Amino acid sequence: ARTFANEPANILTTTTFVEQINELFKSDPRFKVTVLDEKKCSSKKMNALLGVGQGSQYPSYLVDIEYNGGGSDHIAVIGKGVMFDTGGISIKPSRNMKEMKGDMGGAAAVVGAAWAAGQLNLKRKISFVVPIVENMVSADAQRPGDVVVASNGTSIEITNTDAEGRLILADALVYT
């Protein structure tokens, strides 16, 4: 988790993070990694998640790492994966901007927890869900005043584009 969170955003992009997640769990049959790319997210009407990432050159994803260690109960853990957060058009002050690579720390912790579940051979079923986006300023970026409809049909007016976490987590929670 620390390694992921410390990587610079130009090295650990949304796509690279997804590739590394797949690599981390590919050889353990207890794990099933499901990657929803932008097309699949769109088909599930995850417009809150997709709206945050629309200003980035990197695609947005939702990744579900399902661990099946047995047991009848099924729990879920969700972590925010904003690979870099400029604040969008509601741009952050420059003083601490370099720290915004850490806005994916929640996702890094959740991926680390998934790995730990396997190492500990936990006897339960757990879904580790991470929405992965980059919140950038561009001509295509979401604007204050825009309205998106989340995957559960809830309309959301964007009043501040730096409130991206709750948007991507909303669609992740509905999915979960």
C-alpha positions, 0 to 999 in steps of 0.5 A: 500500500505504501509503495502504491501511495508513494509512486508519482502520478506520472508513473502510477497512472490509472491504467498502470494501477489497474495493470499492477492490481491484476498482476498482484492477484493473477496467480492466486485462485482465491482472487477474482479481479473484475475491471470495469473500464469506461465503457462498462462503467458507462453501461452501468450509468456510473456518471458520477465516477466518469464525470470526475475523470472526464478531464484526464488523458487517462481512463477511469475504472472501477476494480472489484477484487473479490477474495473467496476464502470460504464462509457464508458471509460476504463483506466489502471494503471500498477505497478512494482511488484518485491518482492525482487530484488537482481539484479540477476547475475548482483548482487547489492552491499550489502550495501542497499540490505535489501531495495530491498523488496521495489522494489514492491512498484509500485505494492503495490501503484497500488493495493492500488489505486484499493482499493481506487477506490472502496472506492471512488466509482469511476464511470469509468472502470479501470484495475490495472495491476501488474506483480509480480516476484522475481529477484534472483541469482541461477543456473536457473537465467537469465544471461547477454547475454541471449535473450528473446522474449517479448509477442509482438515478440520483441527480447531483449538481457539481458545486465544487469539482474538488468534491470528487471523492464523494462522487466516485465513492457514490457509484462504487457504493451502488455497485457494491 
